[in-house]
Amino acid sequence: MMKFFDPNNNGMYSRVLKNNPNKEMTFLHLGEIYDGVEVPQDWGDATESYILQETEEGTKLIARINTSEEFKDFFEDKFPNALQNVKHLSENQL
C-alpha cells in the first residue's frame, strides 16, 4: 500500500501492482485521504506506471496514466511540472 499526502495530510492511497526495482512500478489508485482518513473510491482501473528505460543518452522515464475523464485535466496540468522536478532531482544529485 502506498499513500500520497499533501502538506495538509490529504491525498490518495494506492496498491502497488508491480514493483520491479530500477525498472518499473505500477500503482492502482483505490481512494482519497481526508485529514488522514481513507475514503474508498470506485475509480475502476485507475493506474499510474513508471518505467525506467536505458538508452544511449542515459535513462528515460516513461509515465503511463490510466484515469477517468474526471481527472484528465488534473494530470495534464500537474504532471509536466512534477516530471520536470523529477528530472531536475535526478540530474542534480550530490
matplotlib code that plots the C-alpha trace (Angstrom):
import matplotlib.pyplot as plt

x = [0.0, 1.2, -0.1, 0.5, -0.1, -0.1, 1.1, -2.4, -2.5, -4.8, -4.1, -4.8, -3.9, -3.0, -2.0, 1.3, 0.5, 4.1, 7.4, 10.4, 13.2, 15.1, 12.8, 9.0, 6.5, 2.7, 0.0, -3.7, -5.5, -8.1, -9.3, -8.7, -7.4, -9.0, -7.4, -5.6, -8.8, -9.0, -12.2, -12.6, -13.5, -14.7, -12.2, -12.1, -8.7, -7.1, -3.4, 0.0, 3.0, 6.6, 9.1, 12.9, 14.4, 18.1, 19.1, 22.4, 21.9, 21.1, 17.9, 14.5, 11.5, 8.2, 5.0, 1.7, -1.5, -4.9, -7.6, -11.2, -12.1, -12.8, -9.0, -7.7, -7.3, -5.5, -2.9, -2.4, -1.9, 0.2, 2.3, 4.6, 5.8, 6.1, 8.1, 10.3, 11.0, 12.0, 14.3, 16.0, 16.4, 17.8, 20.3, 21.5, 22.2, 25.3]
y = [0.0, 3.5, 6.7, 10.1, 13.2, 16.9, 19.3, 19.2, 15.4, 14.9, 12.8, 9.4, 5.8, 3.1, -0.6, -1.5, -3.8, -4.1, -3.4, -4.4, -2.4, 0.0, -0.9, -0.4, 0.5, 0.5, 1.7, 1.0, 4.0, 3.0, 6.1, 9.5, 10.6, 13.5, 14.6, 11.2, 9.1, 6.8, 7.2, 4.4, 5.5, 3.5, 4.6, 1.3, 0.6, 3.9, 3.2, 5.0, 3.3, 4.5, 2.7, 3.3, 2.5, 2.6, 4.5, 5.5, 9.0, 7.8, 6.7, 7.6, 7.8, 6.8, 7.6, 6.0, 7.2, 5.4, 7.7, 8.8, 12.0, 13.5, 13.6, 14.1, 17.9, 17.4, 15.1, 17.2, 20.3, 18.9, 16.1, 18.2, 20.2, 17.1, 15.2, 18.3, 18.2, 14.5, 15.3, 18.1, 15.9, 13.0, 15.2, 17.2, 14.6, 15.1]
z = [0.0, -0.9, 0.5, -1.2, 1.1, 0.6, 3.3, 4.9, 5.4, 2.4, -0.7, -2.0, -1.4, -3.8, -4.1, -5.7, -8.6, -9.9, -8.3, -10.4, -8.8, -11.1, -14.0, -13.3, -10.7, -11.1, -8.7, -8.7, -7.1, -4.5, -2.8, -1.3, 2.1, 4.0, 7.3, 7.4, 6.9, 3.9, 1.8, -0.8, -4.4, -7.4, -10.0, -11.9, -13.4, -12.5, -12.6, -12.8, -14.2, -14.2, -16.4, -16.5, -19.9, -20.5, -23.7, -25.2, -23.8, -20.2, -18.5, -19.9, -17.5, -19.1, -17.2, -18.2, -16.6, -16.9, -15.5, -16.0, -17.8, -14.3, -13.6, -17.1, -16.7, -13.4, -14.8, -17.9, -15.7, -12.9, -14.4, -16.7, -13.7, -11.4, -14.1, -14.6, -10.8, -11.1, -14.0, -12.0, -8.9, -10.9, -12.8, -9.8, -7.1, -4.9]

ax = plt.figure().add_subplot(projection="3d")
ax.plot(x, y, z, "-o")
ax.set_aspect("equal")
plt.show()
